């Protein structure tokens, strides 16, 4: 792995809408490369026999949380009526809420 270049740092900063100074860019490059280095170390671990942790509930037995609370069943149920919500919205196009623009580029 060749690591993160300064061009990569600039592209990530642009995507994240961050303005990095010339002094911050090399520091960010070092930090990102350190993170990737730690991930590379984790990838070297032998995880044979370790179950994938896709759902924490499965590890908890699916019923009781570690602190004693019972977990809510994950069931599909009806949501609020869209027409009723849109009828009381401050501004809508009938299907979506209209909100002021908050990000300028």
C-alpha positions in Angstrom: 0.0 0.0 0.0 1.5 3.3 -1.0 -0.4 5.4 1.5 -2.3 8.7 1.3 -0.8 11.4 -0.9 -1.3 15.1 -0.4 -3.6 15.0 -3.4 -5.7 12.4 -1.7 -5.9 14.7 1.4 -7.0 17.6 -0.7 -9.7 15.5 -2.4 -11.0 14.1 0.9 -11.0 17.6 2.3 -13.0 18.9 -0.7 -15.5 16.1 -0.4 -15.9 16.8 3.3 -16.2 20.5 2.6 -13.1 21.3 4.8 -10.7 24.1 4.2 -7.3 22.9 5.3 -4.3 25.2 5.5 -0.9 24.4 3.9 0.3 23.5 7.5 -2.7 21.2 8.2 -2.4 19.1 5.0 0.8 17.2 5.9 -0.6 16.7 9.4 -3.8 15.2 8.0 -1.7 13.1 5.6 0.3 11.7 8.6 -2.9 11.0 10.6 -4.7 9.3 7.7 -1.6 7.1 7.0 -1.4 6.2 10.7 -5.1 5.2 10.7 -4.5 3.0 7.6 -1.4 1.5 9.3 -3.5 0.5 12.3 -6.1 -1.0 10.0 -3.4 -2.9 8.2 -2.3 -4.3 11.6 -5.8 -5.4 12.3 -6.0 -7.1 8.9 -3.0 -9.3 10.0 -4.9 -10.8 12.9 -6.1 -14.4 12.6 -9.8 -14.2 12.9 -10.4 -17.9 12.1 -13.3 -19.1 14.3 -14.4 -15.6 15.2 -18.0 -15.1 14.2 -18.9 -12.0 12.2 -20.7 -9.5 14.3 -23.5 -8.5 11.9 -26.1 -8.0 14.6 -25.4 -7.2 18.3 -28.8 -8.6 19.3 -27.6 -12.1 18.3 -24.7 -11.8 20.7 -27.1 -10.7 23.5 -29.4 -13.7 22.9 -31.9 -11.6 21.0 -33.9 -10.7 24.1 -32.1 -8.9 27.0 -29.7 -6.1 26.8 -26.4 -6.2 28.8 -27.9 -3.7 31.3 -31.1 -5.7 31.8 -33.4 -3.8 29.5 -35.4 -5.9 27.1 -34.9 -5.1 23.4 -37.8 -4.0 21.3 -38.8 -6.4 18.6 -37.8 -5.3 15.2 -41.1 -5.4 13.3 -42.5 -3.6 10.3 -45.4 -1.4 11.2 -47.4 1.4 9.6 -45.8 4.9 9.6 -47.6 8.2 9.8 -49.7 9.2 6.9 -47.7 11.3 4.4 -50.7 13.5 3.4 -51.4 14.3 7.0 -47.8 15.3 7.7 -47.5 17.4 4.5 -50.8 19.2 5.3 -49.2 20.7 8.5 -45.7 21.2 7.1 -44.5 24.9 6.9 -43.5 24.4 3.2 -43.8 21.4 1.0 -44.2 20.5 -2.7 -46.8 17.9 -1.7 -44.3 15.0 -1.5 -41.2 16.4 0.2 -40.5 19.1 2.8 -38.9 22.3 1.5 -36.0 23.6 3.6 -33.6 26.5 3.2 -30.3 25.9 1.6 -27.7 25.5 4.4 -24.5 24.6 2.5 -23.0 27.0 0.0 -20.2 26.0 -2.4 
